[in-house]
Amino acid sequence: MHSKPYHHGDLRNLMIEKGIDYINEHGAKSLSLRKIAAACEVSHAAPYSHFASKEELLSGIEKYITDKFARVLKESVKEVGETPEGLYCMGSAYIRFFARNPEYFRFIFSRSSIAVGVGHEYEPYDYYIQFMEKMLSNMDYPRQLWKKTAYAHWAMIHGLASIAVMSKPEDISYWEEMMLDILADSVTVQASPFSYQIVKKES
């Protein structure tokens, strides 16, 4: 999928991208540094300057995608801050990132080392939770509902991204826009002052 030619100094990232492509096509079990070296059109010894083993390459791929994912989420809310608008911007960035890089989605969420919640750390998720806590606090949202609200929105955004990822390459623009429209409607309803008043009366 990635046909970027190798330039001196870029081998590490090229190996990562070729590794992602290989895993999505053949699975991780048969992955080897020798095969990735061939895909990168370099000597069999060249990869060892960057990765000592297949396991190190897999960990490098995981960090590479995670760092890009976290950076995209943070950049998406720089101008709007912890607001419902910011939640939409973050959700949109999440959907677009994976819709345009479906191979990243398939790899990162197939890794057993990726976990979220108590006792686990995953930067994109942790940043999202911190964002939601600040947003809901700013809205004077009932504290006892913070976690449920944050989990519900994460599940919705992740689900919409997964649908966009399943689409055929030629249909990706259509599904991306469809998922963003659904997200806009959902965030408007669930994070609006009106829905807050309903929750507040029932609590």
C-alpha positions as CSV (number, residue, x, y, z in Angstrom):
1,M,0.0,0.0,0.0
2,H,2.9,2.4,0.9
3,S,5.2,2.7,-2.1
4,K,7.4,5.5,-0.7
5,P,11.0,5.0,-1.9
6,Y,13.7,4.5,0.6
7,H,16.0,7.5,1.4
8,H,19.0,7.4,3.7
9,G,17.8,8.0,7.2
10,D,14.2,6.9,6.6
11,L,14.7,3.2,6.8
12,R,13.2,2.8,10.3
13,N,9.9,4.4,9.4
14,L,9.8,2.6,6.0
15,M,10.3,-0.7,7.8
16,I,7.4,0.2,10.1
17,E,5.1,1.0,7.2
18,K,6.1,-2.1,5.3
19,G,5.6,-4.1,8.4
20,I,2.1,-2.8,8.8
21,D,1.3,-3.6,5.2
22,Y,2.7,-7.1,5.6
23,I,0.8,-7.9,8.8
24,N,-2.5,-6.7,7.3
25,E,-2.0,-9.0,4.3
26,H,-0.3,-12.0,5.8
27,G,-0.6,-11.7,9.6
28,A,2.1,-11.2,12.2
29,K,3.0,-14.8,12.7
30,S,5.0,-15.1,9.5
31,L,6.6,-11.6,9.7
32,S,10.4,-11.5,9.8
33,L,13.0,-8.8,9.5
34,R,14.4,-10.6,6.4
35,K,11.0,-10.2,4.6
36,I,10.7,-6.6,5.6
37,A,14.2,-6.0,4.4
38,A,13.2,-7.5,1.0
39,A,10.1,-5.3,0.9
40,C,12.3,-2.2,1.6
41,E,14.8,-3.3,-1.0
42,V,17.7,-3.2,1.4
43,S,20.2,-5.8,2.6
44,H,19.2,-8.5,5.1
45,A,21.5,-6.9,7.6
46,A,20.2,-3.3,7.3
47,P,17.1,-3.7,9.6
48,Y,19.3,-4.7,12.5
49,S,20.5,-1.1,12.8
50,H,17.0,-0.3,13.9
51,F,15.4,-3.4,15.3
52,A,17.1,-6.3,17.0
53,S,14.2,-8.7,16.5
54,K,10.7,-9.2,15.1
55,E,9.3,-8.4,18.5
56,E,11.1,-5.0,18.6
57,L,9.7,-4.2,15.2
58,L,6.2,-5.1,16.4
59,S,6.7,-2.8,19.4
60,G,8.0,-0.1,17.1
61,I,5.0,-0.3,14.9
62,E,2.7,-0.1,17.9
63,K,4.4,3.0,19.3
64,Y,4.6,4.6,15.8
65,I,0.8,4.3,15.3
66,T,0.0,5.2,18.9
67,D,2.1,8.4,18.8
68,K,0.5,9.5,15.5
69,F,-3.0,8.7,16.9
70,A,-2.4,10.7,20.1
71,R,-0.9,13.6,18.2
72,V,-3.9,13.8,15.9
73,L,-6.4,13.9,18.8
74,K,-4.5,16.6,20.7
75,E,-4.1,18.8,17.6
76,S,-7.8,18.5,16.9
77,V,-8.9,20.4,20.0
78,K,-6.2,23.1,20.2
79,E,-8.4,25.9,19.0
80,V,-11.6,24.9,20.8
81,G,-10.6,23.4,24.1
82,E,-12.6,21.2,26.4
83,T,-16.1,21.9,24.9
84,P,-18.8,19.9,23.1
85,E,-17.4,21.4,19.9
86,G,-14.0,20.0,20.9
87,L,-15.5,16.6,21.5
88,Y,-16.9,16.7,17.9
89,C,-13.5,17.8,16.6
90,M,-11.8,15.0,18.4
91,G,-14.3,12.4,17.3
92,S,-14.0,13.7,13.7
93,A,-10.2,13.4,13.9
94,Y,-10.5,9.9,15.3
95,I,-12.7,8.8,12.5
96,R,-10.7,10.5,9.7
97,F,-7.4,9.2,11.1
98,F,-8.5,5.6,10.8
99,A,-10.7,5.9,7.8
100,R,-7.7,7.2,5.9
101,N,-5.3,4.6,7.5
102,P,-7.4,1.5,7.9
103,E,-4.2,-0.6,8.2
104,Y,-3.4,1.3,11.4
105,F,-6.8,0.5,12.9
106,R,-6.5,-3.2,12.1
107,F,-3.1,-3.5,13.6
108,I,-3.4,-1.4,16.7
109,F,-6.7,-2.9,17.9
110,S,-5.5,-6.4,17.3
111,R,-2.6,-6.1,19.8
112,S,-3.1,-7.8,23.1
113,S,-0.7,-5.3,24.7
114,I,-3.2,-2.5,24.1
115,A,-5.6,-2.1,27.0
116,V,-7.6,0.7,28.5
117,G,-9.1,1.4,31.9
118,V,-7.9,1.0,35.5
119,G,-4.4,-0.4,35.7
120,H,-3.6,0.2,32.1
121,E,-2.1,3.1,30.1
122,Y,-2.8,4.0,26.5
123,E,-2.0,7.6,25.6
124,P,-4.8,8.4,23.2
125,Y,-7.5,6.9,25.5
126,D,-6.0,8.6,28.6
127,Y,-5.9,11.9,26.8
128,Y,-9.6,11.5,25.8
129,I,-10.6,10.7,29.4
130,Q,-8.8,13.8,30.7
131,F,-10.5,15.9,28.0
132,M,-14.0,14.6,28.9
133,E,-13.5,15.2,32.6
134,K,-12.5,18.8,32.0
135,M,-15.4,19.3,29.5
136,L,-18.0,17.8,31.8
137,S,-16.7,19.7,34.7
138,N,-16.9,23.0,32.8
139,M,-20.5,22.1,31.9
140,D,-21.3,21.4,35.6
141,Y,-22.3,17.9,34.5
142,P,-23.2,15.6,37.4
143,R,-19.9,14.0,38.5
144,Q,-21.4,10.6,39.0
145,L,-22.2,10.4,35.3
146,W,-18.7,11.4,34.0
147,K,-17.4,7.9,33.4
148,K,-20.6,6.6,31.8
149,T,-20.8,9.6,29.5
150,A,-17.1,9.3,28.6
151,Y,-17.3,5.6,27.9
152,A,-20.5,6.0,25.9
153,H,-19.0,8.6,23.6
154,W,-15.7,6.7,23.2
155,A,-17.7,3.6,22.2
156,M,-19.8,5.5,19.7
157,I,-16.8,7.2,18.1
158,H,-14.8,4.0,18.0
159,G,-17.8,2.2,16.5
160,L,-18.2,4.8,13.8
161,A,-14.5,4.6,13.0
162,S,-14.7,0.9,12.7
163,I,-17.6,1.1,10.2
164,A,-15.6,3.6,8.1
165,V,-12.6,1.3,8.1
166,M,-14.7,-1.6,6.8
167,S,-15.7,0.3,3.7
168,K,-14.1,-0.3,0.3
169,P,-11.3,2.1,-0.7
170,E,-13.5,3.7,-3.4
171,D,-16.3,4.3,-0.9
172,I,-14.2,5.7,1.9
173,S,-15.1,9.3,1.4
174,Y,-18.8,8.5,1.5
175,W,-18.6,6.5,4.7
176,E,-16.3,9.0,6.3
177,E,-18.8,11.8,5.8
178,M,-21.7,9.6,6.8
179,M,-20.0,8.7,10.1
180,L,-19.1,12.4,10.7
181,D,-22.8,13.3,10.2
182,I,-23.9,10.7,12.7
183,L,-21.3,11.9,15.2
184,A,-22.4,15.5,14.8
185,D,-26.0,14.6,15.6
186,S,-25.1,12.4,18.5
187,V,-22.7,14.9,20.2
188,T,-25.3,17.7,19.8
189,V,-28.0,15.6,21.5
190,Q,-25.9,14.0,24.2
191,A,-23.8,16.9,25.2
192,S,-26.4,19.7,24.9
193,P,-27.7,21.8,27.9
194,F,-31.1,20.3,27.2
195,S,-30.0,16.7,27.8
196,Y,-28.1,17.9,30.8
197,Q,-31.3,19.2,32.4
198,I,-33.0,15.9,31.8
199,V,-30.2,14.0,33.5
200,K,-30.0,16.5,36.4
201,K,-33.8,16.1,37.2
202,E,-33.6,12.3,37.2
203,S,-30.4,12.1,39.3
